[in-house]
Amino acid sequence: MEFKKRCIVELSVNSSLEEAKLAYDERASCWEKISDNTGYKGHILCVEAFDRAMQSSDIYSNPRKDMKILDVGAGTGGIGEMLKAREYNNVDALDISQEMLNLAAPKNLYKKMICAPLKDAHMEEVETAEYDVVLCAGTIVYGQVKPGAIEQCARFVKPGGLFIFSIRVNSYDPVGLGFSEKCEELEKSGKLSLVLKERRELHATPNEERFRYCYVITYKILQ
């Protein structure tokens, strides 16, 4: 278990939601140390993309400190801390692990914390078009969610709002895993408009090289 706790969470394409929940529950107490040890940057990359979007009226026309934001896969609050430092005050959290959320709670980062897995089917926990922005760092990856989770995150956002997420290159690129195909499907259907897709370093010191890079993708929700 000590070895597992030091490592990036790696689940197979056939892993269940219960296995994903257990993996994060087991690592919750040392999650921030794991992130530091691997030089994890997912939360930083997503908030940087958010910052750029807020600075461009062509991307987002009405930035406000009280805009409603959902941090999907919030964990112990990495994105929440960065948003609080920027004085955003209407942020909710969603995470599969109650143990993670328990560690985030004392930081007073979120108005509401939802313990639920990100699914590929309709989620009763989140209303359609409830949020102005959804941020998701590190959760959309094989073994943890299905490609349809991308469509669910888009559903959470109001038309004209933004969905910004990171996804490991080894989840997005392989044909057949379905993540790139789902993005293409949603773009072609007119639900999403791609603002920016960047390849970035996700882990500075990963325990395996295949975890090093990710894409950071910014979508505007059209419908």
C-alpha positions in Angstrom: 0.0 0.0 0.0 2.8 2.4 0.7 4.1 2.0 -2.8 0.6 2.6 -4.2 0.2 5.8 -2.1 3.4 7.2 -3.7 2.2 6.6 -7.2 -0.1 8.3 -9.7 -3.5 6.6 -9.7 -3.6 4.2 -12.6 -6.7 2.1 -13.3 -7.5 0.0 -16.3 -10.2 0.7 -18.9 -12.2 -2.0 -17.2 -12.0 -0.6 -13.7 -15.2 0.0 -11.8 -16.4 3.2 -10.1 -15.9 1.4 -6.8 -12.3 0.7 -7.6 -11.7 4.3 -8.6 -13.4 5.5 -5.4 -11.2 3.1 -3.3 -8.0 4.3 -5.0 -8.7 7.9 -4.1 -10.0 7.2 -0.6 -6.8 5.2 0.2 -4.6 8.1 -1.0 -6.6 11.0 0.4 -4.4 11.6 3.5 -1.2 11.8 1.4 -2.7 13.1 -1.9 -1.0 16.5 -1.7 2.3 14.9 -1.0 1.9 12.6 -4.0 1.1 15.6 -6.1 4.1 17.4 -4.9 6.4 14.4 -5.4 5.3 14.0 -9.1 5.2 17.7 -9.8 1.5 17.6 -10.7 0.3 20.7 -12.5 -3.2 19.8 -13.7 -5.0 22.3 -11.4 -2.5 25.0 -12.3 -2.9 24.4 -16.1 -6.7 24.5 -15.9 -6.8 27.7 -13.8 -4.3 29.3 -16.2 -6.6 28.5 -19.1 -9.5 29.9 -17.2 -7.5 33.1 -16.4 -6.8 33.6 -20.1 -10.4 33.0 -21.1 -11.6 35.6 -18.5 -9.2 38.1 -20.0 -10.7 37.8 -23.5 -14.2 39.2 -24.2 -14.2 37.1 -27.4 -14.1 33.9 -25.3 -16.2 35.0 -22.4 -18.1 38.2 -22.4 -19.3 38.6 -18.8 -16.6 37.6 -16.2 -17.8 38.1 -12.6 -16.4 37.1 -9.3 -19.7 35.6 -8.3 -20.1 33.5 -11.5 -21.1 30.0 -10.6 -18.2 27.5 -11.1 -18.1 23.7 -10.6 -14.8 22.1 -9.8 -15.2 18.5 -11.0 -12.8 16.0 -9.4 -12.0 18.6 -6.8 -10.0 16.3 -4.6 -8.5 18.2 -1.6 -9.1 21.6 -3.3 -6.2 22.5 -5.6 -8.4 24.4 -8.1 -10.5 25.8 -5.2 -7.5 27.3 -3.5 -6.4 29.0 -6.7 -9.9 30.4 -7.4 -10.3 31.6 -3.8 -7.0 33.5 -4.2 -8.5 35.2 -7.3 -11.6 36.1 -5.2 -14.1 33.9 -6.9 -16.7 33.2 -4.3 -19.4 31.0 -5.8 -17.6 27.7 -6.4 -18.9 24.1 -5.8 -17.0 20.9 -5.7 -17.8 17.4 -7.1 -15.6 14.4 -6.2 -16.0 10.6 -6.1 -14.1 10.4 -2.7 -15.7 11.7 0.5 -12.3 11.3 2.1 -10.9 13.8 -0.3 -13.7 16.2 0.3 -13.4 15.9 4.0 -9.8 17.3 3.7 -11.0 20.1 1.4 -13.8 21.1 3.8 -11.8 23.0 6.5 -10.3 25.2 3.8 -13.7 26.8 3.2 -13.2 26.9 -0.6 -16.6 25.7 -1.7 -20.2 26.7 -1.2 -21.4 23.1 -1.8 -19.6 19.8 -1.9 -21.1 16.9 -3.9 -19.8 13.4 -3.3 -20.6 11.5 -6.5 -18.8 9.9 -9.4 -18.6 11.7 -12.7 -20.7 9.4 -14.9 -21.4 9.0 -18.6 -25.2 9.1 -18.0 -27.5 11.8 -16.6 -26.5 12.8 -13.1 -29.3 14.0 -10.8 -26.8 15.7 -8.6 -26.2 18.5 -11.1 -28.8 20.5 -13.0 -28.6 21.1 -16.7 -27.1 24.5 -17.4 -26.5 25.1 -13.7 -23.0 26.6 -14.0 -21.2 29.4 -15.9 -17.9 27.5 -15.9 -16.9 23.9 -15.2 -13.2 23.1 -14.5 -11.9 19.6 -14.4 -8.3 18.7 -13.7 -7.1 15.1 -13.9 -10.5 13.3 -13.6 -11.3 12.7 -17.3 -9.0 9.7 -17.9 -9.4 6.1 -18.8 -10.2 3.9 -15.8 -11.9 6.7 -13.9 -14.6 7.9 -16.3 -16.1 6.9 -19.6 -15.9 9.3 -22.6 -19.6 10.2 -22.1 -18.5 12.1 -19.0 -17.3 14.8 -21.3 -20.9 15.3 -22.5 -22.2 15.4 -18.9 -19.7 18.1 -18.0 -20.9 20.1 -21.0 -24.5 19.6 -19.9 -23.7 21.2 -16.6 -22.7 24.5 -18.3 -25.0 27.3 -19.5 -24.9 28.1 -23.2 -22.1 30.6 -23.7 -20.2 29.2 -20.7 -16.9 27.4 -20.6 -15.8 23.8 -19.9 -12.0 23.6 -19.3 -10.3 20.3 -18.6 -7.1 18.4 -18.7 -6.8 14.9 -20.1 -3.6 12.8 -20.2 -2.2 12.3 -23.7 -2.3 8.5 -23.2 -6.0 8.7 -22.6 -6.9 11.2 -25.4 -4.7 10.1 -28.3 -5.3 6.3 -28.6 -8.0 5.5 -31.1 -10.6 3.3 -29.5 -10.5 4.7 -26.0 -13.2 7.0 -27.2 -12.2 10.4 -25.6 -11.0 12.1 -28.7 -13.9 10.6 -30.7 -16.4 12.0 -28.1 -14.9 15.4 -28.4 -15.1 15.3 -32.2 -18.7 14.1 -32.0 -19.8 16.9 -29.7 -18.0 19.5 -31.8 -19.6 18.3 -35.0 -23.1 18.2 -33.4 -22.8 21.9 -32.6 -22.9 21.4 -28.8 -19.3 22.6 -28.2 -16.9 25.0 -29.9 -13.2 24.5 -29.4 -11.5 27.6 -28.0 -8.0 26.1 -27.4 -6.3 22.7 -27.1 -2.7 22.7 -25.8 -0.2 19.9 -25.1 1.4 20.6 -21.7 3.5 18.9 -19.2 1.2 17.4 -16.5 3.8 15.9 -14.2 7.3 17.3 -13.9 8.6 14.1 -12.3 6.2 11.2 -13.1 6.9 7.7 -11.8 6.4 6.6 -15.5 7.1 8.7 -18.6 3.7 7.9 -20.1 2.1 10.1 -17.5 4.1 13.2 -18.3 1.9 15.1 -20.8 -1.7 16.1 -21.1 -3.9 18.2 -23.2 -5.6 21.3 -21.7 -8.8 21.8 -23.6 -11.1 24.9 -23.5 -14.6 24.6 -24.9 -17.4 27.1 -25.2 -20.8 25.6 -24.8 -23.1 26.4 -27.7 -26.3 24.5 -26.7 
